[in-house]
Amino acid sequence: MTGPADTVADRDLEEERRTDRKGGPGHGVLLALALAVPVAKVAYTVGGGDAVRDVFVGMEPANWPDVLLGMVITDPLLGSVLAVVVSRVVFAVLASRGAVPAGRGRAARLRRLGITLLNPLAFGVIDTCLFGPWWGLGTALAAFALRRGVVVEYRTGRRRPHRSHGDRAHAASHDPRYDPPPWLRRAAAGEQLVALLLTVAVLPVLFFASALDGQAWTSIVACRVTDGTRTSDARLIELSRKGNGVVGWNLDAEEISDGLGCTGTGSRYVREPWWRS
């Protein structure tokens, strides 16, 4: 006979399964940020309105993701937090499909270690190349810790794979003999809260702080610009390369311009950050 407590527990488990199938807590936030933040970045940097439309037309659709990529690879904290969140999202989806193997044999241990550690190591290497070894180490450890929490919860049966994958997936993840120490159980229970805070609170703040920091998302170059019969020097936010020249947003004329003989300026600052203006 099923009591009220069992009904509540089943409902909680089903909710967690639905959450993991979608990539964990805050999965919708990632999509919203990917769509809204690049537009906000361009709008604040070039001034909004017609300028935003001109910039995106000048970039051409294939280059639009460059705005988001430029923000991520130039901001160590934003890039690291995003790497941790994406690593956790990917793992939550895999775990909900029964990818966490149970058992205490050497093969099961190696498989668990591989799926838990490989992706954090990859992100750690990327962060190390972009921002330095300490950023890479911190990113790898944080991503591993969140993944480890997911492994513990699936092995103990507190969370279960999606029903459509059948009892076989649950049996492959759940290990009734597995009894982690109390501190590890508490840490595992808190990993979803940490992931939620990172995704719906910390990451949006970092993204919009980067969008409103007054820096261009790509290089600013000094070029020769020809307007009719007049040639002048101007600073351009590089949007794309055309032959031996650059198509960019002319910061002086506030329009799209073709530049030749371009050289880097060494700075990406266009205006004061929003919080200082």
C-alpha positions, 0 to 999 in steps of 0.5 A: 500500500502506498502512503502519502510519504511514498507519493511525495517521494515519487513526485520528487524523484520524477521532478528530479528526473525531468530536471536532469533530462533537460540538463539540470537546473536553470537549463532555460537560462542558458538559452535565454542568455545566449540569445539576449546577452550578445545583443545587449553587448553590441547595443551598449558598445555601439550605442543601440538603435540603428547601429545594432542592426548595422553591426549585425548586418555587417557581421553577417549571420555566420559571424554572430556567435563571435560576439558571445565567443569574444565575451567568454574568451576574454573574461576569465571569471565568466569563461570559467563559470560557464565551463562549470555550468556547461559541464554539469548540464552535459553530465546531468543529461547523460546521467538521466539516461543511465550513463552512471555505471554501478558496481565496485569492480575495476571496470565500473570504477574506471568508467565512472572515473572517466565520465566524471573526470574527462569533461572537467579536464577538457574544460580545465585545459581550455581555461589553462590555455586562455587564462592560466593554470590557476583558472584551469585548475579551479574550473576543473575541480569545480566541474568535477565536484558538481559531477561527483555529486550527481554520481553519488545521488544516482548510485545511492538511488536518490535520483534515478534515470528517466523511466523511458530507459527502463529498469535496466538503466536504473539497475546500471546506476543504482548500487544498493551496496554503496554507502558513502560517508555522511559528509559526502551525502550532504555535499551531493545533496547540495550540488543541485542547489550550487548548480542552480545558484551558478546558473540562475544567479551568478552566470547572468550577473557575470554575463551582463557585467561583461555586456555592459563593461564598455569593451568591444567583443573583438579587436579594435584596429586602426585603419585607413578609411576612404570616403569618396575622395577623402582618406582618413585614419579611423578606429574600427571594431573588426567585424569581418575580414575581406581580402587584405582589409577589414569590415568594421564599425567606425567608432568615429563616423558611427557607421560600417566602413571598409578599412585598409592597412589595419593595425591593432590598437592594443585596447578594446575599450570603447566607452566607460562601463555602465556602472560608472556612466 
